[in-house]
Amino acid sequence: MNMKSPPSFSPRTAAWDRRDCLRLAATSLVASSAWAQDGAAPESALAQTLRQTNWPSDGISLVVPALADTGNAVPLDTQVQAPAGLKLSKLEIILPENPNPTALTLEWPQPPERFNFSTRLRLAGSQSVWVVVTYSDGSQRARSAATVITSTACLDGT
């Protein structure tokens, strides 16, 4: 099998054929993919703190898509059930990689025992979505779900 050697570029041999151009494009694509994986954005300090906090998560259901085409309107469904004898005092949706990480804070004048809701979130990029719940006795529980965004939103701080 006769393999063609890679083209060498010099001002005198500037004529490349189609195969040379395709080979160069494929090499560039593979190199840029490897760089993108190795050069992933570091996790924010808030994301590290949330991840390292050892909260129980029972009673909280959180559903976000594992992969979303755009960060403009990522669906979120959540259900929270307070433990026996407690009521929900506060609920927060935290998006640690967004410029404004607290997306929603709910506090009730008449605390419920159960709360269900659906909404859409604007995400600055791939990250974990956090639901943090505070109960009537001051205890907290949290649950997170990761989502990968292929096209980011809210880079301008909105």
Buried (B, 14 or more C-beta within 10 A) or exposed (E): EEEEEEBEEEEEEEEEEEEBEEBBEEEEEEEEEEEEEEEEEEBBEBBEEBEEEEBEEEBBBBEBEEEBEEBBEBEBEBBBBBBEEBBBBBBBBBBBBBEEBBBBEEEEEEBEBEBEEEEEBBBBBBBBBBBBBBBBEEEBBBBBBEBEBEEBBBEEEE
